[in-house]
């Protein structure tokens, strides 16, 4: 390797027709769920498992919470968001918010084929709230 330059692997550089290149292009993936009337400690969840030969790169997370009834709109709408893989005991993201939040990850989280990523939004308000989340990323070969 020349100093300051990455190793070059021959045979990978070149010009390819659009149809050929499409097989290497990432596909946008959105994992989401929402629910109404969640009370303290109730969760809204979603799971996603990349297919064999694919890798998921998670790039951003957003979530929201608001009162289910107008009378509670001036109260706190606390929630916690968790993201775990390859099992439910390995947490990679744990964030909380009052009314919602958004995180754009500085470095994407890599989820290999066959690993299940589990997203969970837990209500922490003392009244019923409507909640939802979105986990965004790209699926690549």
Residue pairs with C-beta under 8 A, 6 or more apart in sequence:
1 7
23 141
24 140
24 141
25 140
26 57
26 138
26 139
26 140
27 138
27 139
27 140
28 136
28 137
28 138
28 139
29 48
29 56
29 136
29 137
29 138
29 139
30 134
30 135
30 136
31 46
31 48
31 117
31 119
31 134
31 135
31 136
31 137
32 46
32 132
32 133
32 134
32 135
33 44
33 45
33 46
33 119
33 121
33 132
33 133
34 44
34 130
34 131
34 132
34 133
35 44
35 130
35 131
35 132
36 68
36 128
36 130
37 68
37 128
37 129
37 130
38 44
38 123
38 128
38 129
38 130
38 131
39 123
39 125
39 127
39 128
39 129
40 123
40 124
40 125
40 126
41 122
41 123
41 124
42 122
42 123
43 120
43 121
43 122
43 123
44 120
44 121
44 131
44 132
44 133
45 118
45 119
45 120
45 121
46 118
46 119
46 133
46 135
47 116
47 117
47 118
47 119
48 56
48 111
48 116
48 117
48 119
48 135
49 114
49 115
49 116
49 117
50 56
50 111
50 112
50 113
50 114
50 115
50 139
51 113
52 113
52 114
53 113
53 141
54 113
54 139
54 140
54 141
55 110
55 111
55 112
55 113
55 139
55 140
55 141
56 110
56 111
56 117
56 137
56 138
56 139
57 108
57 109
57 110
57 111
57 137
57 138
57 139
57 140
58 83
58 105
58 108
58 109
58 111
58 117
58 135
58 136
58 137
59 104
59 105
59 108
59 136
59 137
59 138
60 102
60 103
60 104
60 105
60 135
60 136
60 137
61 81
61 83
61 93
61 95
61 102
61 103
61 105
61 119
61 133
61 134
61 135
61 136
62 100
62 101
62 102
62 103
62 133
62 134
62 136
63 79
63 81
63 97
63 100
63 101
63 102
63 121
63 131
63 132
63 133
63 134
64 99
64 100
64 131
64 132
64 133
65 77
65 78
65 79
65 97
65 98
65 99
65 100
65 121
65 123
65 125
65 129
65 130
65 131
66 73
66 77
66 99
66 129
66 130
67 73
67 75
67 77
67 125
67 127
67 128
67 129
67 130
68 127
68 128
68 129
68 130
69 127
69 128
72 125
72 127
72 128
72 129
75 125
75 126
75 127
76 98
76 125
77 98
77 99
77 100
77 125
77 129
78 96
78 97
78 98
78 123
78 124
78 125
79 96
79 97
79 100
79 121
79 122
79 123
79 124
79 125
79 129
79 131
80 94
80 95
80 96
80 121
80 122
80 124
81 93
81 94
81 95
81 96
81 97
81 101
81 119
81 120
81 121
81 122
81 133
82 91
82 93
82 94
82 118
82 119
82 120
82 121
82 122
83 91
83 92
83 93
83 94
83 109
83 117
83 118
83 119
83 120
83 135
84 90
84 91
84 92
84 117
84 118
84 120
85 92
85 109
85 111
85 115
85 116
85 117
85 118
86 111
86 112
86 115
86 116
87 116
88 118
92 109
93 103
93 109
95 101
95 103
96 124
108 137
108 138
109 137
111 117
117 135
119 133
119 135
121 131
121 132
121 133
123 129
123 131
